[in-house]
Amino acid sequence: RLAAAKQALAAVDPTAAGPAVVPGAALPGIVLDDLAAKRVGDWTASQHVKRYIAEGYLHDGNAGKGSKTLTFQPEFPGPGVYEVRLAYSANDNRATNVPVSLLTFDGEVDRVVDMRKPPPIAGRFVSLGTFRFDGTNQWFVMVSNEGTEGSVIVDAVQLLPVDAALAAEEKQVAG
């Protein structure tokens, strides 16, 4: 059912979904805004693209390649399976090869995000996958600008318990 809901949602025009600015508290699950990330390097806060979560987003200025990271460290109430999502705004000047590393209960996972493509979930998020976590709070999601060609944009990270992720997607598909 989750796969079918994701497919149906991907077919919806992501630029038409929802209001321009969404408070992080209005979203389900664990939501970490860019301001909650541990910064390495000189990231720039922006609100230029008027579609973001909470107070704005961060970008790397398409500079200092390989010297910038943003690390999100969620706190989980206990063990569970979560879908991990990354929020960004797409544009033709964005990087197509943004490295994202996750430390999960089952080990390290690496993903690559193409930020020129509109995020398929509500026009804001791309799924990085579904992973197990526990309440030890040693887990992280880290976005880097290493090896990227184009701007790296980071708005937020959302971690949805699998049952909540399914319900949210079914609600969006149903309209």
C-alpha positions, 0 to 999 in steps of 0.5 A, spaced: 500 500 500 505 504 501 508 503 494 502 504 491 500 511 495 507 513 493 506 512 486 500 516 486 503 522 489 509 522 485 504 523 479 501 529 482 504 536 480 509 537 486 509 545 485 501 545 486 501 542 493 500 546 500 502 553 502 508 556 501 511 556 508 509 551 513 511 551 520 515 545 522 510 543 528 504 542 523 508 536 520 507 529 522 513 525 525 520 528 527 521 534 524 528 537 524 529 544 521 535 546 518 536 551 524 537 544 528 543 542 524 550 542 526 553 546 521 560 545 518 563 550 513 559 557 511 552 555 510 547 561 508 540 562 510 535 564 505 528 565 504 529 567 497 525 561 494 518 562 498 516 555 499 520 552 505 519 549 512 519 554 518 524 560 518 527 558 511 533 554 508 540 553 508 544 553 501 552 552 500 552 558 495 555 553 490 562 554 494 567 551 498 565 544 495 567 538 500 568 543 506 561 543 508 556 539 512 549 539 515 548 534 520 541 532 523 541 528 530 534 526 531 531 524 538 527 517 537 522 516 543 524 508 542 525 503 537 521 503 531 521 504 523 521 510 520 521 513 513 527 519 512 525 525 508 529 530 506 526 537 504 529 542 499 527 546 493 528 544 486 531 549 481 536 548 474 542 551 478 542 546 484 546 540 484 544 533 481 549 529 486 548 531 493 551 526 497 547 524 504 549 519 509 545 516 514 547 512 520 541 507 522 540 501 527 542 497 521 549 501 519 551 506 514 547 508 508 549 513 503 544 516 498 545 521 492 539 526 491 538 530 484 536 537 487 534 539 480 528 534 480 522 537 484 521 533 490 516 528 489 512 528 496 508 534 497 513 538 493 517 539 499 520 532 500 524 526 497 524 519 501 531 517 503 528 510 505 525 506 510 530 505 516 530 502 523 532 506 529 532 506 537 532 510 543 539 511 543 539 517 539 546 516 536 543 516 529 544 522 524 542 524 517 548 528 514 548 532 507 554 534 504 557 538 498 563 534 497 563 533 489 557 537 487 556 541 481 551 546 483 548 549 489 546 545 495 539 546 498 537 544 505 530 545 508 529 540 513 529 533 515 522 529 517 522 522 520 515 519 519 514 512 523 512 507 517 504 507 519 504 515 520 508 515 513 502 511 510 497 514 513 499 521 510 500 519 503 494 516 503 490 522 505 494 526 500 492 522 494 485 522 497 485 529 496 
